[in-house]
Amino acid sequence: MKTEKTSKNAAYTGLFAAVAASSCCIPPVIALIAGVGGSASALSWMKPFRPYLIGLAIVAIGYAWYNYLKPKNADDCGCEVDAKPKWYQTKGFLVGITLFATVSIAFPYYAHIFYPDNKKEVVIVNQSNIQTLNFDVKGMTCASCEEHVKHAVNELEGIVNINASYEKANAEVEFDNTKTTKEDIEKAINSTGYKVINKEKDE
C-alpha cells in the first residue's frame, strides 16, 4: 500500500514539476488569449529553476514507471498476486502523465504557434521617416515572451519590423515615425508585463 501511494505521489510530482518548468512561458500565451497582457511576466522569476524542475519531473515519472514495471509480489505459495490495479497504477495513466509532462516541458519550443501573425504591411512614403530604436526589456525568459512582445508592438500602426530577443533582453523596432512614436512602442512593450528599462537607443 505504501509503495502504491509513493508511486501515485511520484507521478503527480513529476506532472507538477513538468508544468512548473514551463510556467515562465505559459502565462504569455494565456495572457494573449485572455487579453490580460500585464500578467504575462508574473512567473518569469521561475526561469532559473527550469533545469531543476525538468530533472525532478524525469526522476519522479521514471520512479512511477519503475514501480509499475518491477516484478509483482508473490504470496506464500509462490503465486503471483493478481489484484486489480487502481486507476493511477494503470499503464494508461502513466502514459498520459508522461505525454502531458513531455508536452509541458517542450512548450517553450512551440509556443509561437499560438500567436497569430498580426504584422501589417507598411507603405513607406519617405525613407527619412523610417527610424530604428533598440529597447532594453526586462522580464523576457523564452521564445514565448519574444512573441508576446512582437505581437503587442505589431498592433501599432507604422511598424516596419520588430526583432525581440530574450537572450539579449532587448527589442529592436523599425517604424515610421509619422505614424507611431517611441513612447507608443514603449507603452506597448510595457503592456505585456515586460518592462523597458532604458532610454531608447537609435541604431
Backbone as JSON Lines, residues from 0, in Angstrom:
{"i":0,"aa":"M","n":[0.83,-1.21,0.0],"ca":[0.0,0.0,0.0],"c":[0.86,1.26,0.0]}
{"i":1,"aa":"K","n":[1.95,1.22,0.8],"ca":[2.85,2.37,0.88],"c":[3.51,2.62,-0.47]}
{"i":2,"aa":"T","n":[3.91,1.54,-1.16],"ca":[4.53,1.67,-2.47],"c":[3.57,2.27,-3.48]}
{"i":3,"aa":"E","n":[2.3,1.83,-3.41],"ca":[1.28,2.35,-4.32],"c":[1.11,3.86,-4.13]}
{"i":4,"aa":"K","n":[1.05,4.28,-2.88],"ca":[0.88,5.7,-2.57],"c":[2.09,6.5,-3.04]}
{"i":5,"aa":"T","n":[3.28,5.94,-2.82],"ca":[4.52,6.61,-3.24],"c":[4.56,6.76,-4.76]}
{"i":6,"aa":"S","n":[4.13,5.7,-5.45],"ca":[4.11,5.73,-6.91],"c":[3.15,6.8,-7.42]}
{"i":7,"aa":"K","n":[2.0,6.88,-6.81],"ca":[1.0,7.89,-7.19],"c":[1.54,9.29,-6.95]}
{"i":8,"aa":"N","n":[2.15,9.49,-5.78],"ca":[2.72,10.8,-5.46],"c":[3.85,11.18,-6.41]}
{"i":9,"aa":"A","n":[4.64,10.18,-6.8],"ca":[5.74,10.43,-7.73],"c":[5.21,10.89,-9.08]}
{"i":10,"aa":"A","n":[4.15,10.24,-9.55],"ca":[3.56,10.61,-10.85],"c":[3.03,12.03,-10.82]}
{"i":11,"aa":"Y","n":[2.32,12.38,-9.76],"ca":[1.78,13.74,-9.64],"c":[2.89,14.77,-9.45]}
{"i":12,"aa":"T","n":[3.92,14.4,-8.71],"ca":[5.06,15.31,-8.52],"c":[5.73,15.58,-9.87]}
{"i":13,"aa":"G","n":[5.91,14.53,-10.65],"ca":[6.51,14.68,-11.97],"c":[5.67,15.58,-12.87]}
{"i":14,"aa":"L","n":[4.36,15.4,-12.81],"ca":[3.46,16.21,-13.63],"c":[3.52,17.68,-13.21]}
{"i":15,"aa":"F","n":[3.47,17.92,-11.9],"ca":[3.54,19.29,-11.38],"c":[4.87,19.95,-11.76]}
{"i":16,"aa":"A","n":[5.96,19.21,-11.62],"ca":[7.29,19.75,-11.93],"c":[7.4,20.09,-13.42]}
{"i":17,"aa":"A","n":[6.82,19.23,-14.27],"ca":[6.87,19.47,-15.71],"c":[6.12,20.74,-16.09]}
{"i":18,"aa":"V","n":[4.95,20.94,-15.52],"ca":[4.17,22.15,-15.78],"c":[4.9,23.37,-15.23]}
{"i":19,"aa":"A","n":[5.43,23.24,-14.01],"ca":[6.15,24.35,-13.38],"c":[7.39,24.73,-14.18]}
{"i":20,"aa":"A","n":[8.01,23.75,-14.84],"ca":[9.23,24.01,-15.62],"c":[8.97,24.99,-16.76]}
{"i":21,"aa":"S","n":[7.74,25.01,-17.26],"ca":[7.39,25.93,-18.35],"c":[6.45,27.03,-17.89]}
{"i":22,"aa":"S","n":[6.31,27.18,-16.59],"ca":[5.37,28.18,-16.07],"c":[5.8,29.61,-16.39]}
{"i":23,"aa":"C","n":[7.08,29.8,-16.72],"ca":[7.53,31.13,-17.1],"c":[7.11,31.46,-18.53]}
{"i":24,"aa":"C","n":[6.77,30.43,-19.32],"ca":[6.45,30.62,-20.74],"c":[4.96,30.46,-21.06]}
{"i":25,"aa":"I","n":[4.24,29.79,-20.19],"ca":[2.81,29.56,-20.43],"c":[1.97,30.82,-20.22]}
{"i":26,"aa":"P","n":[2.23,31.63,-19.17],"ca":[1.4,32.83,-18.94],"c":[1.3,33.8,-20.12]}
{"i":27,"aa":"P","n":[2.39,34.03,-20.91],"ca":[2.22,34.94,-22.04],"c":[1.14,34.5,-23.02]}
{"i":28,"aa":"V","n":[1.06,33.19,-23.27],"ca":[0.05,32.67,-24.19],"c":[-1.35,32.82,-23.58]}
{"i":29,"aa":"I","n":[-1.46,32.48,-22.29],"ca":[-2.74,32.62,-21.61],"c":[-3.16,34.09,-21.58]}
{"i":30,"aa":"A","n":[-2.18,34.97,-21.34],"ca":[-2.46,36.4,-21.3],"c":[-2.96,36.9,-22.65]}
{"i":31,"aa":"L","n":[-2.37,36.4,-23.72],"ca":[-2.81,36.8,-25.06],"c":[-4.24,36.36,-25.32]}
{"i":32,"aa":"I","n":[-4.53,35.1,-24.97],"ca":[-5.87,34.56,-25.2],"c":[-6.91,35.28,-24.34]}
{"i":33,"aa":"A","n":[-6.54,35.56,-23.08],"ca":[-7.48,36.19,-22.15],"c":[-7.51,37.71,-22.27]}
{"i":34,"aa":"G","n":[-6.54,38.27,-22.98],"ca":[-6.49,39.72,-23.13],"c":[-6.04,40.45,-21.89]}
{"i":35,"aa":"V","n":[-5.19,39.81,-21.08],"ca":[-4.68,40.45,-19.86],"c":[-3.15,40.46,-19.93]}
{"i":36,"aa":"G","n":[-2.63,41.28,-20.82],"ca":[-1.2,41.3,-21.08],"c":[-0.32,41.57,-19.89]}
{"i":37,"aa":"G","n":[-0.77,42.38,-18.96],"ca":[0.06,42.77,-17.84],"c":[0.49,41.64,-16.95]}
{"i":38,"aa":"S","n":[-0.17,40.51,-17.01],"ca":[0.17,39.38,-16.14],"c":[1.15,38.41,-16.8]}
{"i":39,"aa":"A","n":[1.59,38.74,-18.01],"ca":[2.41,37.8,-18.78],"c":[3.71,37.43,-18.1]}
{"i":40,"aa":"S","n":[4.33,38.38,-17.42],"ca":[5.64,38.11,-16.83],"c":[5.57,37.7,-15.37]}
{"i":41,"aa":"A","n":[4.38,37.36,-14.9],"ca":[4.18,37.08,-13.47],"c":[5.07,35.97,-12.93]}
{"i":42,"aa":"L","n":[5.35,34.97,-13.75],"ca":[6.14,33.83,-13.28],"c":[7.53,33.75,-13.92]}
{"i":43,"aa":"S","n":[7.98,34.87,-14.47],"ca":[9.29,34.86,-15.12],"c":[10.43,34.56,-14.14]}
{"i":44,"aa":"W","n":[10.17,34.79,-12.84],"ca":[11.19,34.53,-11.82],"c":[11.52,33.03,-11.7]}
{"i":45,"aa":"M","n":[10.67,32.17,-12.28],"ca":[10.9,30.73,-12.18],"c":[11.87,30.2,-13.24]}
{"i":46,"aa":"K","n":[12.24,31.04,-14.2],"ca":[13.12,30.61,-15.3],"c":[14.4,29.92,-14.81]}
{"i":47,"aa":"P","n":[15.11,30.46,-13.79],"ca":[16.36,29.8,-13.36],"c":[16.16,28.39,-12.8]}
{"i":48,"aa":"F","n":[14.92,28.09,-12.38],"ca":[14.65,26.78,-11.78],"c":[14.25,25.73,-12.82]}
{"i":49,"aa":"R","n":[14.1,26.15,-14.08],"ca":[13.62,25.24,-15.12],"c":[14.44,23.95,-15.24]}
{"i":50,"aa":"P","n":[15.77,24.0,-15.3],"ca":[16.53,22.74,-15.42],"c":[16.29,21.79,-14.24]}
{"i":51,"aa":"Y","n":[16.17,22.35,-13.04],"ca":[15.96,21.51,-11.86],"c":[14.55,20.9,-11.87]}
{"i":52,"aa":"L","n":[13.58,21.67,-12.31],"ca":[12.21,21.16,-12.37],"c":[12.08,20.07,-13.43]}
{"i":53,"aa":"I","n":[12.77,20.25,-14.55],"ca":[12.76,19.2,-15.59],"c":[13.4,17.93,-15.04]}
{"i":54,"aa":"G","n":[14.51,18.08,-14.32],"ca":[15.17,16.92,-13.71],"c":[14.28,16.22,-12.71]}
{"i":55,"aa":"L","n":[13.58,17.01,-11.89],"ca":[12.65,16.44,-10.91],"c":[11.53,15.69,-11.6]}
{"i":56,"aa":"A","n":[11.0,16.26,-12.69],"ca":[9.91,15.62,-13.44],"c":[10.37,14.27,-14.0]}
{"i":57,"aa":"I","n":[11.56,14.23,-14.57],"ca":[12.08,12.99,-15.16],"c":[12.3,11.92,-14.09]}
{"i":58,"aa":"V","n":[12.88,12.32,-12.96],"ca":[13.14,11.36,-11.88],"c":[11.83,10.84,-11.3]}
{"i":59,"aa":"A","n":[10.89,11.75,-11.03],"ca":[9.62,11.35,-10.4],"c":[8.8,10.43,-11.31]}
{"i":60,"aa":"I","n":[8.68,10.8,-12.58],"ca":[7.9,9.96,-13.51],"c":[8.65,8.65,-13.78]}
{"i":61,"aa":"G","n":[9.95,8.72,-13.83],"ca":[10.75,7.5,-14.0],"c":[10.53,6.53,-12.85]}
{"i":62,"aa":"Y","n":[10.45,7.09,-11.63],"ca":[10.21,6.25,-10.45],"c":[8.83,5.6,-10.52]}
{"i":63,"aa":"A","n":[7.84,6.36,-10.98],"ca":[6.48,5.81,-11.11],"c":[6.46,4.66,-12.12]}
{"i":64,"aa":"W","n":[7.2,4.82,-13.22],"ca":[7.29,3.75,-14.22],"c":[8.04,2.53,-13.65]}
{"i":65,"aa":"Y","n":[9.06,2.78,-12.86],"ca":[9.81,1.69,-12.23],"c":[8.9,0.85,-11.35]}
{"i":66,"aa":"N","n":[8.07,1.52,-10.55],"ca":[7.13,0.8,-9.68],"c":[6.11,0.0,-10.48]}
{"i":67,"aa":"Y","n":[5.74,0.53,-11.64],"ca":[4.77,-0.17,-12.48],"c":[5.39,-1.4,-13.14]}
{"i":68,"aa":"L","n":[6.63,-1.26,-13.59],"ca":[7.26,-2.32,-14.38],"c":[7.99,-3.38,-13.55]}
{"i":69,"aa":"K","n":[8.29,-3.06,-12.29],"ca":[9.04,-4.05,-11.49],"c":[8.17,-5.28,-11.24]}
{"i":70,"aa":"P","n":[8.8,-6.45,-11.01],"ca":[8.05,-7.69,-10.78],"c":[7.07,-7.54,-9.61]}
{"i":71,"aa":"K","n":[5.88,-8.14,-9.8],"ca":[4.85,-8.06,-8.76],"c":[5.18,-9.01,-7.61]}
{"i":72,"aa":"N","n":[4.66,-8.67,-6.45],"ca":[4.87,-9.51,-5.27],"c":[4.16,-10.86,-5.42]}
{"i":73,"aa":"A","n":[4.7,-11.84,-4.77],"ca":[4.06,-13.16,-4.76],"c":[3.63,-13.49,-3.33]}
{"i":74,"aa":"D","n":[2.58,-14.32,-3.2],"ca":[2.12,-14.67,-1.85],"c":[2.94,-15.87,-1.33]}
{"i":75,"aa":"D","n":[2.53,-16.45,-0.2],"ca":[3.28,-17.52,0.45],"c":[3.43,-18.77,-0.42]}
{"i":76,"aa":"C","n":[2.47,-19.04,-1.3],"ca":[2.54,-20.24,-2.13],"c":[3.37,-20.03,-3.38]}
{"i":77,"aa":"G","n":[3.88,-18.8,-3.55],"ca":[4.7,-18.52,-4.72],"c":[3.88,-18.08,-5.91]}
{"i":78,"aa":"C","n":[2.55,-17.92,-5.71],"ca":[1.68,-17.48,-6.8],"c":[1.72,-15.95,-6.9]}
{"i":79,"aa":"E","n":[1.66,-15.46,-8.11],"ca":[1.68,-14.01,-8.31],"c":[0.36,-13.42,-7.85]}
{"i":80,"aa":"V","n":[0.43,-12.35,-7.09],"ca":[-0.78,-11.68,-6.61],"c":[-1.4,-10.93,-7.79]}
{"i":81,"aa":"D","n":[-2.67,-11.22,-8.05],"ca":[-3.34,-10.66,-9.22],"c":[-4.46,-9.72,-8.8]}
{"i":82,"aa":"A","n":[-4.12,-8.74,-7.97],"ca":[-5.12,-7.77,-7.53],"c":[-5.36,-6.76,-8.64]}
{"i":83,"aa":"K","n":[-6.61,-6.3,-8.76],"ca":[-6.93,-5.32,-9.79],"c":[-6.28,-3.99,-9.44]}
{"i":84,"aa":"P","n":[-5.45,-3.44,-10.35],"ca":[-4.75,-2.19,-10.05],"c":[-5.71,-1.0,-9.99]}
{"i":85,"aa":"K","n":[-5.39,-0.05,-9.16],"ca":[-6.15,1.19,-9.09],"c":[-5.85,2.0,-10.35]}
{"i":86,"aa":"W","n":[-6.71,2.97,-10.65],"ca":[-6.58,3.7,-11.91],"c":[-5.23,4.4,-12.04]}
{"i":87,"aa":"Y","n":[-4.67,4.88,-10.93],"ca":[-3.39,5.57,-11.02],"c":[-2.21,4.59,-11.11]}
{"i":88,"aa":"Q","n":[-2.51,3.28,-11.09],"ca":[-1.46,2.27,-11.26],"c":[-1.48,1.68,-12.66]}
{"i":89,"aa":"T","n":[-2.39,2.13,-13.49],"ca":[-2.52,1.56,-14.83],"c":[-1.52,2.16,-15.81]}
{"i":90,"aa":"K","n":[-1.27,1.41,-16.86],"ca":[-0.34,1.86,-17.89],"c":[-0.88,3.11,-18.58]}
{"i":91,"aa":"G","n":[-2.18,3.14,-18.81],"ca":[-2.8,4.29,-19.47],"c":[-2.58,5.59,-18.7]}
{"i":92,"aa":"F","n":[-2.69,5.51,-17.37],"ca":[-2.48,6.68,-16.53],"c":[-1.03,7.17,-16.66]}
{"i":93,"aa":"L","n":[-0.08,6.24,-16.58],"ca":[1.32,6.62,-16.67],"c":[1.69,7.16,-18.05]}
{"i":94,"aa":"V","n":[1.13,6.56,-19.09],"ca":[1.37,7.05,-20.45],"c":[0.84,8.48,-20.58]}
{"i":95,"aa":"G","n":[-0.38,8.69,-20.06],"ca":[-0.98,10.02,-20.11],"c":[-0.15,11.06,-19.37]}
{"i":96,"aa":"I","n":[0.29,10.72,-18.16],"ca":[1.12,11.62,-17.36],"c":[2.43,11.93,-18.09]}
{"i":97,"aa":"T","n":[3.04,10.89,-18.66],"ca":[4.32,11.06,-19.35],"c":[4.17,11.96,-20.58]}
{"i":98,"aa":"L","n":[3.12,11.73,-21.36],"ca":[2.89,12.55,-22.56],"c":[2.6,14.0,-22.19]}
{"i":99,"aa":"F","n":[1.75,14.19,-21.18],"ca":[1.4,15.55,-20.77],"c":[2.63,16.28,-20.24]}
{"i":100,"aa":"A","n":[3.46,15.58,-19.49],"ca":[4.68,16.17,-18.96],"c":[5.63,16.56,-20.09]}
{"i":101,"aa":"T","n":[5.75,15.68,-21.09],"ca":[6.62,15.97,-22.24],"c":[6.14,17.19,-23.0]}
{"i":102,"aa":"V","n":[4.83,17.26,-23.24],"ca":[4.25,18.41,-23.94],"c":[4.47,19.7,-23.14]}
{"i":103,"aa":"S","n":[4.34,19.62,-21.82],"ca":[4.53,20.79,-20.97],"c":[5.98,21.27,-20.99]}
{"i":104,"aa":"I","n":[6.91,20.33,-20.86],"ca":[8.33,20.69,-20.86],"c":[8.75,21.31,-22.19]}
{"i":105,"aa":"A","n":[8.2,20.8,-23.29],"ca":[8.58,21.29,-24.62],"c":[7.85,22.56,-25.02]}
{"i":106,"aa":"F","n":[6.94,23.04,-24.19],"ca":[6.08,24.18,-24.55],"c":[6.84,25.39,-25.1]}
{"i":107,"aa":"P","n":[7.95,25.81,-24.47],"ca":[8.65,27.0,-24.99],"c":[9.09,26.89,-26.44]}
{"i":108,"aa":"Y","n":[9.25,25.66,-26.93],"ca":[9.77,25.47,-28.28],"c":[8.69,25.54,-29.36]}
{"i":109,"aa":"Y","n":[7.42,25.47,-28.96],"ca":[6.36,25.58,-29.97],"c":[5.31,26.62,-29.59]}
{"i":110,"aa":"A","n":[5.56,27.39,-28.55],"ca":[4.58,28.38,-28.09],"c":[4.23,29.42,-29.16]}
{"i":111,"aa":"H","n":[5.17,29.67,-30.07],"ca":[4.95,30.7,-31.1],"c":[3.75,30.42,-31.99]}
{"i":112,"aa":"I","n":[3.34,29.15,-32.09],"ca":[2.21,28.82,-32.97],"c":[0.89,29.38,-32.44]}
{"i":113,"aa":"F","n":[0.86,29.77,-31.17],"ca":[-0.36,30.31,-30.59],"c":[-0.53,31.8,-30.86]}
{"i":114,"aa":"Y","n":[0.51,32.43,-31.4],"ca":[0.45,33.86,-31.67],"c":[0.1,34.1,-33.14]}
{"i":115,"aa":"P","n":[-1.05,34.73,-33.4],"ca":[-1.42,35.0,-34.8],"c":[-0.48,36.03,-35.41]}
{"i":116,"aa":"D","n":[-0.26,35.95,-36.69],"ca":[0.59,36.9,-37.39],"c":[-0.21,38.19,-37.6]}
{"i":117,"aa":"N","n":[0.12,39.22,-36.85],"ca":[-0.62,40.48,-36.95],"c":[0.23,41.59,-37.56]}
{"i":118,"aa":"K","n":[1.32,41.2,-38.22],"ca":[2.18,42.2,-38.85],"c":[1.45,42.84,-40.02]}
{"i":119,"aa":"K","n":[1.48,44.18,-40.07],"ca":[0.8,44.92,-41.14],"c":[1.81,45.34,-42.19]}
{"i":120,"aa":"E","n":[1.34,45.44,-43.42],"ca":[2.21,45.92,-44.49],"c":[2.25,47.44,-44.42]}
{"i":121,"aa":"V","n":[3.44,47.99,-44.34],"ca":[3.6,49.45,-44.22],"c":[4.09,50.02,-45.55]}
{"i":122,"aa":"V","n":[3.35,51.01,-46.05],"ca":[3.77,51.69,-47.28],"c":[4.7,52.83,-46.88]}
{"i":123,"aa":"I","n":[5.95,52.75,-47.31],"ca":[6.94,53.76,-46.96],"c":[6.89,54.89,-47.99]}
{"i":124,"aa":"V","n":[6.44,56.05,-47.54],"ca":[6.32,57.22,-48.42],"c":[7.66,57.96,-48.49]}
{"i":125,"aa":"N","n":[8.29,58.1,-47.33],"ca":[9.56,58.81,-47.26],"c":[10.52,58.01,-46.38]}
{"i":126,"aa":"Q","n":[11.63,57.57,-46.96],"ca":[12.58,56.73,-46.22],"c":[13.16,57.45,-45.01]}
{"i":127,"aa":"S","n":[13.21,58.77,-45.05],"ca":[13.76,59.53,-43.93],"c":[12.88,59.46,-42.69]}
{"i":128,"aa":"N","n":[11.63,59.0,-42.87],"ca":[10.72,58.85,-41.72],"c":[10.91,57.52,-41.0]}
{"i":129,"aa":"I","n":[11.67,56.64,-41.61],"ca":[11.87,55.32,-41.01],"c":[12.99,55.4,-39.96]}
{"i":130,"aa":"Q","n":[12.65,54.98,-38.76],"ca":[13.58,55.06,-37.63],"c":[13.71,53.68,-36.99]}
{"i":131,"aa":"T","n":[14.89,53.38,-36.48],"ca":[15.11,52.12,-35.78],"c":[15.57,52.42,-34.36]}
{"i":132,"aa":"L","n":[14.88,51.84,-33.39],"ca":[15.22,52.03,-31.98],"c":[15.44,50.69,-31.31]}
{"i":133,"aa":"N","n":[16.33,50.69,-30.34],"ca":[16.61,49.48,-29.58],"c":[16.18,49.7,-28.13]}
{"i":134,"aa":"F","n":[15.31,48.82,-27.63],"ca":[14.81,48.92,-26.26],"c":[15.37,47.77,-25.42]}
{"i":135,"aa":"D","n":[15.95,48.08,-24.28],"ca":[16.32,47.04,-23.32],"c":[15.07,46.65,-22.56]}
{"i":136,"aa":"V","n":[14.75,45.36,-22.58],"ca":[13.49,44.9,-21.99],"c":[13.77,43.89,-20.88]}
{"i":137,"aa":"K","n":[13.21,44.13,-19.74],"ca":[13.4,43.25,-18.58],"c":[12.22,42.28,-18.45]}
{"i":138,"aa":"G","n":[12.53,41.0,-18.16],"ca":[11.48,40.03,-17.85],"c":[11.27,38.93,-18.85]}
{"i":139,"aa":"M","n":[11.78,39.08,-20.09],"ca":[11.61,38.03,-21.09],"c":[12.5,36.84,-20.74]}
{"i":140,"aa":"T","n":[11.93,35.63,-20.81],"ca":[12.7,34.45,-20.43],"c":[12.7,33.35,-21.48]}
{"i":141,"aa":"C","n":[11.9,33.48,-22.54],"ca":[11.85,32.42,-23.54],"c":[11.27,32.95,-24.84]}
{"i":142,"aa":"A","n":[11.21,32.09,-25.86],"ca":[10.7,32.48,-27.17],"c":[9.24,32.93,-27.09]}
{"i":143,"aa":"S","n":[8.49,32.37,-26.16],"ca":[7.09,32.77,-25.98],"c":[7.0,34.23,-25.57]}
{"i":144,"aa":"C","n":[7.93,34.66,-24.72],"ca":[7.95,36.07,-24.29],"c":[8.26,36.98,-25.48]}
{"i":145,"aa":"E","n":[9.21,36.55,-26.31],"ca":[9.55,37.33,-27.5],"c":[8.34,37.53,-28.39]}
{"i":146,"aa":"E","n":[7.6,36.44,-28.62],"ca":[6.42,36.51,-29.48],"c":[5.36,37.44,-28.91]}
{"i":147,"aa":"H","n":[5.24,37.44,-27.59],"ca":[4.24,38.3,-26.95],"c":[4.59,39.77,-27.17]}
{"i":148,"aa":"V","n":[5.86,40.11,-27.01],"ca":[6.31,41.49,-27.23],"c":[6.11,41.89,-28.69]}
{"i":149,"aa":"K","n":[6.5,41.01,-29.6],"ca":[6.36,41.3,-31.03],"c":[4.89,41.5,-31.41]}
{"i":150,"aa":"H","n":[4.04,40.64,-30.84],"ca":[2.62,40.74,-31.14],"c":[2.05,42.07,-30.66]}
{"i":151,"aa":"A","n":[2.44,42.5,-29.47],"ca":[1.93,43.76,-28.91],"c":[2.39,44.96,-29.73]}
{"i":152,"aa":"V","n":[3.65,44.97,-30.12],"ca":[4.18,46.09,-30.9],"c":[3.58,46.14,-32.3]}
{"i":153,"aa":"N","n":[3.37,44.98,-32.9],"ca":[2.79,44.93,-34.25],"c":[1.33,45.39,-34.29]}
{"i":154,"aa":"E","n":[0.71,45.56,-33.13],"ca":[-0.64,46.11,-33.09],"c":[-0.64,47.59,-33.45]}
{"i":155,"aa":"L","n":[0.51,48.23,-33.31],"ca":[0.62,49.66,-33.62],"c":[0.68,49.89,-35.13]}
{"i":156,"aa":"E","n":[0.31,51.09,-35.55],"ca":[0.43,51.46,-36.95],"c":[1.88,51.85,-37.24]}
{"i":157,"aa":"G","n":[2.31,51.59,-38.45],"ca":[3.61,52.06,-38.89],"c":[4.8,51.21,-38.49]}
{"i":158,"aa":"I","n":[4.58,50.03,-37.95],"ca":[5.68,49.16,-37.58],"c":[6.18,48.42,-38.82]}
{"i":159,"aa":"V","n":[7.43,48.68,-39.19],"ca":[8.02,48.04,-40.37],"c":[8.55,46.66,-40.0]}
{"i":160,"aa":"N","n":[9.25,46.6,-38.86],"ca":[9.81,45.32,-38.43],"c":[10.15,45.39,-36.94]}
{"i":161,"aa":"I","n":[10.05,44.23,-36.27],"ca":[10.47,44.15,-34.87],"c":[11.17,42.82,-34.63]}
{"i":162,"aa":"N","n":[12.3,42.88,-33.96],"ca":[13.01,41.68,-33.52],"c":[13.18,41.76,-32.01]}
{"i":163,"aa":"A","n":[12.64,40.78,-31.32],"ca":[12.78,40.72,-29.86],"c":[13.64,39.52,-29.51]}
{"i":164,"aa":"S","n":[14.49,39.67,-28.51],"ca":[15.37,38.58,-28.09],"c":[15.41,38.5,-26.56]}
{"i":165,"aa":"Y","n":[15.0,37.35,-26.03],"ca":[15.08,37.19,-24.58],"c":[16.52,36.98,-24.13]}
{"i":166,"aa":"E","n":[17.35,36.42,-25.01],"ca":[18.76,36.2,-24.68],"c":[19.52,37.52,-24.56]}
{"i":167,"aa":"K","n":[19.22,38.46,-25.46],"ca":[19.86,39.77,-25.42],"c":[19.07,40.75,-24.55]}
{"i":168,"aa":"A","n":[17.87,40.34,-24.14],"ca":[16.99,41.19,-23.32],"c":[16.72,42.53,-24.01]}
{"i":169,"aa":"N","n":[16.36,42.44,-25.29],"ca":[16.05,43.68,-26.0],"c":[15.0,43.48,-27.08]}
{"i":170,"aa":"A","n":[14.55,44.6,-27.61],"ca":[13.63,44.6,-28.74],"c":[14.08,45.7,-29.69]}
{"i":171,"aa":"E","n":[14.34,45.33,-30.92],"ca":[14.76,46.3,-31.93],"c":[13.57,46.55,-32.85]}
{"i":172,"aa":"V","n":[13.16,47.81,-32.92],"ca":[11.95,48.16,-33.66],"c":[12.26,49.16,-34.77]}
{"i":173,"aa":"E","n":[11.82,48.81,-35.98],"ca":[11.92,49.7,-37.13],"c":[10.51,50.2,-37.44]}
{"i":174,"aa":"F","n":[10.33,51.5,-37.5],"ca":[8.98,52.04,-37.65],"c":[8.97,53.38,-38.38]}
{"i":175,"aa":"D","n":[7.79,53.75,-38.84],"ca":[7.57,55.04,-39.48],"c":[7.19,56.04,-38.4]}
{"i":176,"aa":"N","n":[8.07,57.01,-38.14],"ca":[7.83,57.92,-37.02],"c":[6.74,58.96,-37.27]}
{"i":177,"aa":"T","n":[6.13,58.91,-38.47],"ca":[4.98,59.79,-38.71],"c":[3.68,59.1,-38.31]}
{"i":178,"aa":"K","n":[3.77,57.79,-38.05],"ca":[2.57,57.02,-37.69],"c":[2.6,56.5,-36.26]}
{"i":179,"aa":"T","n":[3.8,56.29,-35.75],"ca":[3.96,55.75,-34.4],"c":[5.13,56.44,-33.71]}
{"i":180,"aa":"T","n":[5.02,56.64,-32.41],"ca":[6.1,57.28,-31.65],"c":[6.82,56.25,-30.78]}
{"i":181,"aa":"K","n":[8.02,56.62,-30.35],"ca":[8.76,55.72,-29.47],"c":[8.04,55.54,-28.13]}
{"i":182,"aa":"E","n":[7.29,56.55,-27.71],"ca":[6.51,56.43,-26.48],"c":[5.41,55.38,-26.63]}
{"i":183,"aa":"D","n":[4.79,55.35,-27.82],"ca":[3.75,54.34,-28.09],"c":[4.35,52.93,-28.05]}
{"i":184,"aa":"I","n":[5.53,52.79,-28.62],"ca":[6.19,51.48,-28.64],"c":[6.55,51.03,-27.23]}
{"i":185,"aa":"E","n":[7.1,51.94,-26.45],"ca":[7.45,51.61,-25.06],"c":[6.2,51.22,-24.28]}
{"i":186,"aa":"K","n":[5.13,51.95,-24.49],"ca":[3.86,51.64,-23.81],"c":[3.35,50.26,-24.21]}
{"i":187,"aa":"A","n":[3.48,49.92,-25.5],"ca":[3.02,48.61,-25.99],"c":[3.83,47.49,-25.35]}
{"i":188,"aa":"I","n":[5.15,47.69,-25.27],"ca":[6.0,46.67,-24.64],"c":[5.66,46.51,-23.17]}
{"i":189,"aa":"N","n":[5.51,47.63,-22.47],"ca":[5.2,47.59,-21.04],"c":[3.84,46.95,-20.77]}
{"i":190,"aa":"S","n":[2.92,47.06,-21.74],"ca":[1.57,46.49,-21.55],"c":[1.59,44.97,-21.46]}
{"i":191,"aa":"T","n":[2.68,44.36,-21.94],"ca":[2.78,42.89,-21.89],"c":[3.19,42.38,-20.51]}
{"i":192,"aa":"G","n":[3.66,43.29,-19.66],"ca":[4.15,42.87,-18.35],"c":[5.66,42.89,-18.28]}
{"i":193,"aa":"Y","n":[6.32,42.91,-19.45],"ca":[7.77,43.1,-19.51],"c":[8.03,44.59,-19.55]}
{"i":194,"aa":"K","n":[9.15,45.03,-19.01],"ca":[9.38,46.45,-18.84],"c":[10.59,46.96,-19.61]}
{"i":195,"aa":"V","n":[10.4,48.09,-20.26],"ca":[11.52,48.78,-20.9],"c":[12.33,49.43,-19.78]}
{"i":196,"aa":"I","n":[13.63,49.11,-19.71],"ca":[14.42,49.57,-18.58],"c":[15.51,50.57,-18.99]}
{"i":197,"aa":"N","n":[15.5,51.0,-20.25],"ca":[16.47,52.02,-20.65],"c":[15.79,53.05,-21.53]}
{"i":198,"aa":"K","n":[16.49,54.11,-21.78],"ca":[16.02,55.05,-22.78],"c":[16.35,54.46,-24.14]}
{"i":199,"aa":"E","n":[15.49,54.68,-25.09],"ca":[15.65,54.07,-26.39],"c":[16.95,54.52,-27.04]}
{"i":200,"aa":"K","n":[17.61,53.6,-27.73],"ca":[18.86,53.92,-28.38],"c":[18.68,53.86,-29.89]}
{"i":201,"aa":"D","n":[19.02,54.95,-30.57],"ca":[18.94,54.96,-32.03],"c":[20.0,54.04,-32.61]}
{"i":202,"aa":"E","n":[19.61,53.33,-33.67],"ca":[20.57,52.44,-34.35],"c":[21.29,53.24,-35.43]}
